């Protein structure tokens, strides 16, 4: 059987593909486990500096594989609260690991990004969409609450409370043009041009100091939840002192003076 998650490493970049196109890349137990294992592995990974996440075929991810979930529920019923919570948390762990990993994540969204698939896109640091992209919080349409897998955390921070409330409470789709207008995605491109569109973002991040890039993602995430500007400034000061004592800073200064691109060594 084909692996549910394909990982290609090339010169500091991991290209990670959800590989269940026949099921719209829906999340089944094997893919959920593979995503958890992969993002957990990034915590101490110095070779990978940027992650690009996409779906095989015409869609990003249609969310939980409901056919598999219903079949499993029928086979194993009745399920206890503990078992249900464990199953729920296995999926939620993915987005927490995505946010905690030090590498910036670029999500390339085309076709459907529904439910859990939308949550994966939201947990990325940058989203680029094709014109066919359509995203929604599908949970409320299935008799569940509309807040799931981190969507009620990420959405208000990305698009504001009003638009987030609309999407969460109705489950309606947001399409590419509106997603761009409200700041949910950074760019909208033609179908088939997502990989090309990601190039400049990747190049800019790979050109940055490895330690500076990692600490910048950490600082952004800390600042989002900070209780005061003093907390943010303290984190920024700490990061700049750390960076200024690194070999990367010395190389960056030399490159600037010599009017060339810096050459950083992953450590």
Order of alpha helices (4+ residues) and beta strands (2+ residues): beta-beta-alpha-beta-alpha-alpha-beta-beta-alpha-beta-beta-alpha-alpha-beta-alpha-beta-alpha-alpha-alpha-alpha
